[in-house]
Amino acid sequence: MREGTTDIGIMGGGPAGAFAALVLCRAGCSVTMVDAATARPRIEGLSPRVVALLARHGIDPGALGIGPRAVRQALWNGAVETGNGEFLVERAAFDAALRRVAAAEGVTVVTDSVVRIDSSQEGAARIVLRDGAPLIVRRAIDARGRRAPVAAGRMRGPATLTVGGWIASGGLGRPVTMTVPAPDGWLWHADFGDGRAWLQASLDGRAEAGGADLRGRVADLLGSDEARAAFPQGIPCPENLLVRNADTVLAQPDLDPGHIRIGDAAVGLDPLSGHGMFWAVSSALSLIPVLAALEDGSAGQADLARRFYRDRIVETFFRQARVGRDFYRTEGRFGARLFWAARQAWPDDEPSHAGVKSASIARAVVVEDNRLAEREIVRTPAHPAGVAFVAGIPIAPVVRRLRDLADGGCADLLSPDFLSPGASRDQAAALGAWLCGQGLIKRTRTSLMNGGHEA
């Protein structure tokens, strides 16, 4: 029997859980993280912004086994596209290293699996472990990924399976990844450039899509004209196939203060998005202001926490689902096939950034100095969820002042005092550049940045 109560109990030691444990421990909470440590082999590509976010929090990418940046390519709709690159990691090793970083910061790590959680919105939660011992916590954080049970209000996209395994390298001599669509799914090939490579197929998980002959279905993808064009040297089917559920799912849209979900336990994204790891670590960071609001004890702060959580969860789910749908639609060759037809039609026909055609001002719950507050935000086509601050300056008042100008944004009036009284030149320059980028002003003056001439 474990005695006493810890502030935070985190179920799951993947990226969301381990990173949440780390940041909450640094914030002064006592944290216990429970993980079964039974991860199977799996390769994932990390975007540069994930690596940058980890580095900003003092985590050495090399210590997590993050390798060199790979060239990212896609043979989509018959044309080769090159993206910003990604960093390949072996997830089991990456997750274990991140747990070690958390443990070194003071997190208690328990190797066990969770049987159930008995939560109370008013009091402590009771996490029951497989060894029979309960863990009593003030707040339970569910970071078990897609293994977490779905709850009321859930939504799920087309059933999706990922099937992957190690194969011999194609001898490219450099890290590179390639995404290739085929009539009944798509392939992701990741070559580490050191003799190792990983092949993963995304398939429709419904029975009518071809049943349980996963090896045969992967072989069919590899035998498609598209795969042969992308890999003229040929790609073998992995000997040992590892299967994972990869549905797009909104597991629980509403905040349960006694059982808070983060990462895939809240929203599971289509692997095509490449957004899953960023969502995991960013949702972990959002715990700090949410927990601070809940611990405040006032009804007003609890309401802010509920609104912030729901808006963030639902907005992430629908935005990523619709962006993914639009990307599937750009592959125009296979629209009549079951795999593609389902994903090109789901979740709806609403635009991915619904209702944001020009800049507008609204009110929303935002994070300000690690606390939740209701503030004015500016929504733009590039930032449909809204932005409250740029370089620390509230931007809604600036947008109002710009609207009052006869010409919609005269560069001669774009001074630090106009942008925000008391703002530094660097802040004014950053905000001026942001306004230009959003099309809210025609130009700025380089004098705000380097002292002299009109741009």
C-alpha positions as CSV (number, residue, x, y, z in Angstrom):
1,M,0.0,0.0,0.0
2,R,1.4,3.4,-1.0
3,E,0.9,5.9,1.7
4,G,0.3,9.6,1.5
5,T,-0.9,11.8,-1.3
6,T,1.2,13.2,-4.2
7,D,0.2,16.4,-6.0
8,I,0.1,14.9,-9.5
9,G,-0.3,11.3,-10.7
10,I,0.5,10.9,-14.4
11,M,-0.6,7.7,-16.2
12,G,1.6,7.0,-19.1
13,G,5.3,7.8,-19.7
14,G,5.3,8.6,-23.4
15,P,6.2,12.1,-24.7
16,A,3.1,13.8,-23.3
17,G,3.3,12.1,-19.9
18,A,7.1,12.4,-19.4
19,F,7.2,16.0,-20.6
20,A,4.2,16.9,-18.4
21,A,5.9,15.3,-15.4
22,L,9.1,17.3,-16.1
23,V,7.5,20.7,-16.4
24,L,5.1,20.2,-13.4
25,C,7.9,19.0,-11.2
26,R,9.9,22.1,-12.2
27,A,6.8,24.2,-11.3
28,G,7.0,22.8,-7.7
29,C,4.6,19.9,-7.8
30,S,5.3,16.5,-6.4
31,V,4.8,14.1,-9.3
32,T,4.5,10.4,-9.7
33,M,4.5,8.9,-13.2
34,V,3.2,5.4,-13.9
35,D,4.4,3.6,-17.0
36,A,4.5,-0.1,-17.9
37,A,7.6,0.4,-20.0
38,T,6.4,-2.1,-22.6
39,A,6.7,0.0,-25.7
40,R,7.2,-1.8,-29.0
41,P,9.6,-0.7,-31.8
42,R,8.3,2.3,-33.6
43,I,9.9,5.1,-35.6
44,E,8.7,8.6,-35.7
45,G,9.7,11.9,-37.4
46,L,9.9,14.9,-35.2
47,S,9.4,18.4,-36.7
48,P,12.1,21.0,-36.1
49,R,9.7,23.0,-33.9
50,V,9.4,20.0,-31.5
51,V,13.2,19.7,-31.3
52,A,13.4,23.5,-30.7
53,L,10.7,23.3,-28.0
54,L,12.5,20.6,-26.1
55,A,15.8,22.5,-26.4
56,R,14.1,25.7,-25.0
57,H,13.2,23.6,-21.9
58,G,16.8,22.6,-21.4
59,I,16.6,19.1,-22.9
60,D,19.5,18.1,-25.0
61,P,18.2,16.6,-28.2
62,G,21.2,14.3,-28.4
63,A,20.4,12.9,-24.9
64,L,17.0,11.7,-26.3
65,G,18.5,9.9,-29.3
66,I,17.4,12.5,-31.8
67,G,19.4,11.9,-34.9
68,P,20.4,14.1,-37.8
69,R,17.8,16.0,-39.7
70,A,16.3,13.9,-42.6
71,V,15.2,15.3,-45.9
72,R,11.4,14.9,-46.1
73,Q,9.8,14.1,-49.5
74,A,6.4,13.1,-50.7
75,L,5.4,11.8,-54.1
76,W,1.9,13.2,-53.8
77,N,-0.6,13.4,-56.7
78,G,2.3,12.4,-59.0
79,A,4.6,15.3,-58.1
80,V,7.6,15.2,-55.7
81,E,7.3,17.7,-52.9
82,T,10.0,18.4,-50.4
83,G,9.1,19.6,-46.9
84,N,11.1,21.2,-44.1
85,G,12.7,18.0,-42.9
86,E,12.2,15.9,-39.8
87,F,14.3,14.2,-37.1
88,L,14.0,10.4,-36.9
89,V,13.8,8.8,-33.5
90,E,13.2,5.3,-32.1
91,R,10.3,5.9,-29.9
92,A,11.0,3.3,-27.2
93,A,14.5,4.8,-26.7
94,F,13.2,8.4,-27.0
95,D,10.5,7.8,-24.4
96,A,12.8,6.0,-22.0
97,A,15.3,8.8,-22.2
98,L,12.7,11.5,-21.6
99,R,11.5,9.5,-18.5
100,R,15.1,9.5,-17.3
101,V,15.3,13.3,-17.7
102,A,12.1,13.6,-15.7
103,A,13.4,11.3,-12.9
104,A,16.6,13.2,-12.7
105,E,14.5,16.4,-12.0
106,G,12.7,14.7,-9.1
107,V,9.8,12.8,-10.7
108,T,9.0,9.5,-9.0
109,V,8.7,6.8,-11.8
110,V,6.7,3.7,-11.0
111,T,6.9,0.8,-13.5
112,D,3.5,-0.7,-13.5
113,S,0.2,-0.5,-15.5
114,V,-3.0,1.2,-14.6
115,V,-6.2,-0.9,-14.0
116,R,-8.6,2.0,-13.4
117,I,-8.9,5.5,-12.0
118,D,-11.5,6.5,-9.4
119,S,-11.7,10.3,-9.7
120,S,-13.6,13.0,-7.8
121,Q,-14.0,16.5,-9.1
122,E,-13.8,17.7,-5.5
123,G,-11.2,15.5,-3.8
124,A,-8.3,13.3,-4.4
125,A,-8.2,10.7,-7.2
126,R,-7.4,7.0,-6.7
127,I,-5.3,5.3,-9.3
128,V,-5.4,1.5,-9.0
129,L,-2.3,-0.3,-10.3
130,R,-2.0,-3.9,-11.5
131,D,0.1,-4.8,-8.5
132,G,-3.0,-4.0,-6.4
133,A,-1.6,-0.9,-4.7
134,P,-3.6,2.4,-5.0
135,L,-1.8,5.7,-5.8
136,I,-3.6,8.6,-4.1
137,V,-3.2,11.9,-6.0
138,R,-4.7,15.3,-5.9
139,R,-4.9,15.4,-9.7
140,A,-4.7,12.5,-12.2
141,I,-3.3,13.2,-15.6
142,D,-4.1,10.7,-18.3
143,A,-1.3,10.4,-20.9
144,R,-1.9,6.8,-21.9
145,G,-2.3,7.7,-25.5
146,R,-4.8,5.7,-27.6
147,R,-5.0,3.1,-24.8
148,A,-6.9,5.5,-22.6
149,P,-10.7,4.8,-22.6
150,V,-12.8,7.1,-24.7
151,A,-15.5,9.1,-22.8
152,A,-18.8,10.9,-23.4
153,G,-18.9,13.2,-26.4
154,R,-16.2,11.3,-28.3
155,M,-15.9,11.5,-32.1
156,R,-13.9,9.1,-34.3
157,G,-12.7,9.2,-37.9
158,P,-12.3,6.4,-40.3
159,A,-10.8,3.3,-38.8
160,T,-7.0,3.4,-39.5
161,L,-4.2,1.0,-38.9
162,T,-0.5,1.6,-39.2
163,V,1.6,-1.5,-40.0
164,G,5.4,-1.1,-39.8
165,G,8.7,-2.8,-39.3
166,W,12.5,-2.6,-39.9
167,I,13.9,-3.3,-43.3
168,A,17.3,-3.1,-44.9
169,S,18.4,0.4,-46.0
170,G,18.2,1.4,-49.6
171,G,21.8,2.5,-49.4
172,L,21.1,6.2,-49.8
173,G,23.9,7.2,-47.4
174,R,21.9,10.0,-45.8
175,P,18.8,10.4,-43.7
176,V,15.7,10.8,-45.9
177,T,12.0,10.0,-45.6
178,M,9.5,9.5,-48.4
179,T,5.6,9.5,-48.2
180,V,4.0,7.7,-51.1
181,P,0.2,7.3,-51.7
182,A,-1.2,4.2,-53.3
183,P,-4.7,3.0,-54.2
184,D,-5.5,1.5,-50.8
185,G,-3.4,3.5,-48.4
186,W,-0.1,5.2,-48.1
187,L,3.5,4.4,-47.3
188,W,6.1,6.1,-45.2
189,H,9.7,5.0,-45.7
190,A,12.4,6.4,-43.3
191,D,16.0,5.7,-44.2
192,F,18.4,6.5,-41.4
193,G,21.3,6.6,-43.8
194,D,23.4,4.2,-41.7
195,G,22.1,0.9,-43.0
196,R,18.8,1.0,-41.2
197,A,15.4,1.8,-42.6
198,W,11.8,1.6,-41.4
199,L,8.7,1.0,-43.6
200,Q,5.2,1.9,-42.4
201,A,1.9,1.5,-44.2
202,S,-1.3,3.3,-43.3
203,L,-4.4,1.2,-44.1
204,D,-8.1,1.3,-43.7
205,G,-9.1,-0.7,-40.6
206,R,-12.6,-1.7,-41.6
207,A,-13.3,-5.3,-42.5
208,E,-14.5,-4.4,-45.9
209,A,-11.1,-2.9,-46.7
210,G,-9.4,-6.3,-47.0
211,G,-9.5,-8.1,-43.7
212,A,-6.7,-9.4,-41.6
213,D,-4.1,-10.2,-44.3
214,L,-2.0,-7.2,-43.4
215,R,1.2,-8.6,-45.0
216,G,-0.7,-9.1,-48.3
217,R,-2.2,-5.6,-48.1
218,V,1.3,-4.0,-47.5
219,A,2.7,-6.1,-50.4
220,D,-0.1,-4.7,-52.6
221,L,0.9,-1.1,-51.7
222,L,4.6,-1.9,-52.4
223,G,3.6,-3.4,-55.8
224,S,1.6,-0.3,-56.9
225,D,2.8,1.8,-59.7
226,E,3.3,4.7,-57.3
227,A,5.6,2.7,-55.0
228,R,7.6,1.4,-57.9
229,A,8.1,4.9,-59.2
230,A,9.2,6.2,-55.8
231,F,11.4,3.2,-55.0
232,P,12.8,1.9,-58.4
233,Q,15.3,-0.2,-56.5
234,G,12.4,-2.1,-54.7
235,I,11.4,-2.1,-51.1
236,P,10.9,-5.3,-49.2
237,C,7.9,-6.0,-46.8
238,P,9.2,-6.1,-43.2
239,E,9.6,-9.5,-41.7
240,N,8.0,-8.6,-38.4
241,L,5.0,-6.3,-38.8
242,L,3.9,-4.2,-35.8
243,V,0.3,-3.0,-35.9
244,R,-1.1,0.1,-34.2
245,N,-4.5,1.8,-34.1
246,A,-4.2,5.3,-35.6
247,D,-7.8,6.6,-35.8
248,T,-8.3,10.3,-35.6
249,V,-10.3,10.6,-32.4
250,L,-11.6,13.2,-30.0
251,A,-11.6,11.1,-26.9
252,Q,-13.1,13.6,-24.4
253,P,-13.9,17.2,-25.3
254,D,-14.7,18.4,-21.7
255,L,-12.4,18.9,-18.8
256,D,-12.7,16.5,-15.9
257,P,-10.7,18.2,-13.1
258,G,-10.0,14.9,-11.4
259,H,-9.0,13.1,-14.6
260,I,-7.3,15.5,-17.1
261,R,-6.4,14.1,-20.5
262,I,-3.4,15.2,-22.6
263,G,-1.8,14.1,-25.9
264,D,-3.4,11.2,-27.7
265,A,-5.5,10.4,-24.6
266,A,-7.4,13.6,-25.5
267,V,-7.0,13.9,-29.2
268,G,-5.5,11.3,-31.5
269,L,-4.4,12.6,-34.9
270,D,-4.0,11.0,-38.3
271,P,-0.3,10.1,-38.7
272,L,-0.3,11.9,-42.0
273,S,-0.5,15.2,-40.1
274,G,3.0,14.9,-38.6
275,H,1.5,17.0,-35.8
276,G,1.2,14.3,-33.1
277,M,4.5,14.9,-31.2
278,F,4.0,18.6,-31.1
279,W,0.5,18.1,-29.8
280,A,1.8,15.8,-27.1
281,V,4.3,18.2,-25.7
282,S,2.2,21.4,-26.2
283,S,-0.8,19.8,-24.4
284,A,1.6,18.9,-21.6
285,L,2.7,22.6,-21.3
286,S,-1.0,23.7,-21.1
287,L,-1.4,21.8,-17.9
288,I,0.4,24.5,-15.9
289,P,-2.1,27.3,-16.4
290,V,-5.1,24.8,-16.2
291,L,-4.0,23.4,-12.9
292,A,-3.2,26.9,-11.5
293,A,-6.8,27.9,-12.4
294,L,-8.2,24.8,-10.8
295,E,-6.1,25.2,-7.6
296,D,-7.3,28.8,-7.3
297,G,-10.5,27.5,-6.0
298,S,-12.8,30.2,-7.4
299,A,-15.7,29.5,-9.7
300,G,-14.4,32.1,-12.1
301,Q,-11.0,30.5,-12.5
302,A,-12.6,27.0,-12.8
303,D,-14.8,28.3,-15.6
304,L,-11.8,29.7,-17.4
305,A,-10.1,26.3,-17.1
306,R,-13.1,24.5,-18.6
307,R,-13.4,26.9,-21.4
308,F,-9.7,27.0,-22.3
309,Y,-9.4,23.2,-22.2
310,R,-12.5,22.6,-24.3
311,D,-11.7,25.3,-26.9
312,R,-8.2,24.0,-27.3
313,I,-9.1,20.3,-27.5
314,V,-12.0,20.8,-29.9
315,E,-10.2,23.4,-32.1
316,T,-7.2,21.1,-32.4
317,F,-9.3,18.1,-33.3
318,F,-11.4,19.8,-36.0
319,R,-8.5,21.9,-37.5
320,Q,-6.2,18.9,-37.8
321,A,-9.0,16.7,-39.1
322,R,-10.0,19.3,-41.8
323,V,-6.4,20.1,-42.8
324,G,-5.8,16.3,-43.2
325,R,-9.0,16.0,-45.2
326,D,-7.9,18.8,-47.5
327,F,-4.5,17.1,-48.0
328,Y,-6.1,13.8,-48.8
329,R,-8.3,15.6,-51.3
330,T,-5.2,16.9,-53.1
331,E,-4.4,13.3,-54.1
332,G,-6.8,13.2,-57.0
333,R,-6.0,9.8,-58.5
334,F,-7.7,7.5,-56.0
335,G,-10.9,9.3,-54.9
336,A,-13.1,6.4,-55.8
337,R,-11.2,3.9,-53.6
338,L,-12.6,3.1,-50.1
339,F,-9.5,4.4,-48.2
340,W,-9.4,7.7,-50.0
341,A,-13.1,8.3,-50.3
342,A,-13.7,8.0,-46.6
343,R,-10.8,10.4,-45.7
344,Q,-11.7,12.9,-48.3
345,A,-15.3,13.2,-47.0
346,W,-14.5,13.3,-43.2
347,P,-15.2,15.1,-40.9
348,D,-17.4,17.5,-43.0
349,D,-17.2,20.0,-45.8
350,E,-16.4,23.0,-43.5
351,P,-13.3,24.9,-44.4
352,S,-10.3,24.1,-42.3
353,H,-10.2,27.7,-41.0
354,A,-13.9,28.3,-40.8
355,G,-15.1,31.8,-40.9
356,V,-11.8,33.6,-40.9
357,K,-11.5,35.6,-44.1
358,S,-10.0,38.8,-42.6
359,A,-8.8,40.1,-39.3
360,S,-11.4,40.2,-36.6
361,I,-11.3,40.9,-32.8
362,A,-12.9,38.5,-30.4
363,R,-12.6,37.5,-26.7
364,A,-11.1,34.2,-25.6
365,V,-9.3,32.5,-22.7
366,V,-5.6,32.9,-23.2
367,V,-2.4,32.1,-21.2
368,E,-0.8,35.2,-19.7
369,D,2.2,34.7,-17.4
370,N,1.3,31.1,-17.0
371,R,-2.2,32.0,-15.8
372,L,-5.5,31.9,-17.6
373,A,-7.3,35.1,-18.4
374,E,-10.0,36.3,-20.7
375,R,-8.6,38.7,-23.2
376,E,-9.2,40.2,-26.6
377,I,-7.6,38.3,-29.4
378,V,-7.1,39.0,-33.1
379,R,-8.1,36.2,-35.5
380,T,-6.5,36.2,-39.0
381,P,-6.6,33.7,-41.9
382,A,-3.1,32.6,-40.8
383,H,-4.1,32.4,-37.1
384,P,-7.7,31.3,-37.0
385,A,-7.5,30.4,-33.3
386,G,-6.5,33.9,-32.5
387,V,-3.4,35.7,-31.1
388,A,-3.5,37.9,-28.0
389,F,0.1,39.1,-27.8
390,V,3.1,39.5,-30.1
391,A,6.4,40.2,-28.4
392,G,4.5,40.8,-25.2
393,I,2.3,43.5,-26.7
394,P,-1.5,43.2,-26.7
395,I,-2.4,43.4,-30.4
396,A,-6.2,44.1,-30.4
397,P,-5.7,47.8,-29.4
398,V,-3.1,48.1,-32.2
399,V,-5.5,46.7,-34.7
400,R,-8.2,49.1,-33.6
401,R,-5.8,52.1,-34.0
402,L,-4.9,50.9,-37.5
403,R,-8.6,50.7,-38.4
404,D,-9.0,54.3,-37.3
405,L,-6.4,55.5,-39.8
406,A,-7.8,56.9,-43.0
407,D,-5.5,54.8,-45.2
408,G,-5.7,51.6,-43.2
409,G,-2.2,51.7,-41.8
410,C,0.1,54.7,-42.6
411,A,3.7,53.7,-42.3
412,D,4.6,57.2,-40.9
413,L,2.5,56.5,-37.8
414,L,4.0,53.1,-37.2
415,S,6.1,54.0,-34.3
416,P,6.7,52.3,-30.9
417,D,4.3,54.7,-29.2
418,F,1.7,54.0,-31.7
419,L,2.0,50.2,-31.5
420,S,2.0,50.2,-27.7
421,P,3.0,53.0,-25.3
422,G,6.3,52.3,-23.7
423,A,7.2,49.4,-26.1
424,S,10.8,48.9,-26.9
425,R,12.1,49.3,-30.4
426,D,12.7,45.6,-30.6
427,Q,9.1,44.9,-29.5
428,A,7.8,47.5,-32.0
429,A,9.8,45.9,-34.8
430,A,8.6,42.4,-34.0
431,L,5.0,43.5,-33.9
432,G,5.3,45.6,-37.0
433,A,6.7,42.6,-38.9
434,W,3.8,40.5,-37.7
435,L,1.3,43.1,-38.8
436,C,2.9,43.2,-42.2
437,G,2.9,39.4,-42.4
438,Q,-0.9,39.4,-41.7
439,G,-1.5,42.0,-44.4
440,L,-2.8,44.5,-41.8
441,I,-0.3,47.2,-42.8
442,K,1.3,47.8,-46.2
443,R,4.8,48.3,-45.0
444,T,6.9,49.2,-42.0
445,R,10.0,51.3,-41.5
446,T,13.3,49.6,-41.1
447,S,14.1,52.5,-38.8
448,L,12.1,50.5,-36.2
449,M,14.7,47.7,-36.6
450,N,17.9,49.2,-37.8
451,G,17.5,52.9,-37.8
452,G,17.1,54.6,-41.1
453,H,15.3,53.9,-44.3
454,E,11.8,53.1,-45.4
455,A,11.3,49.5,-46.5
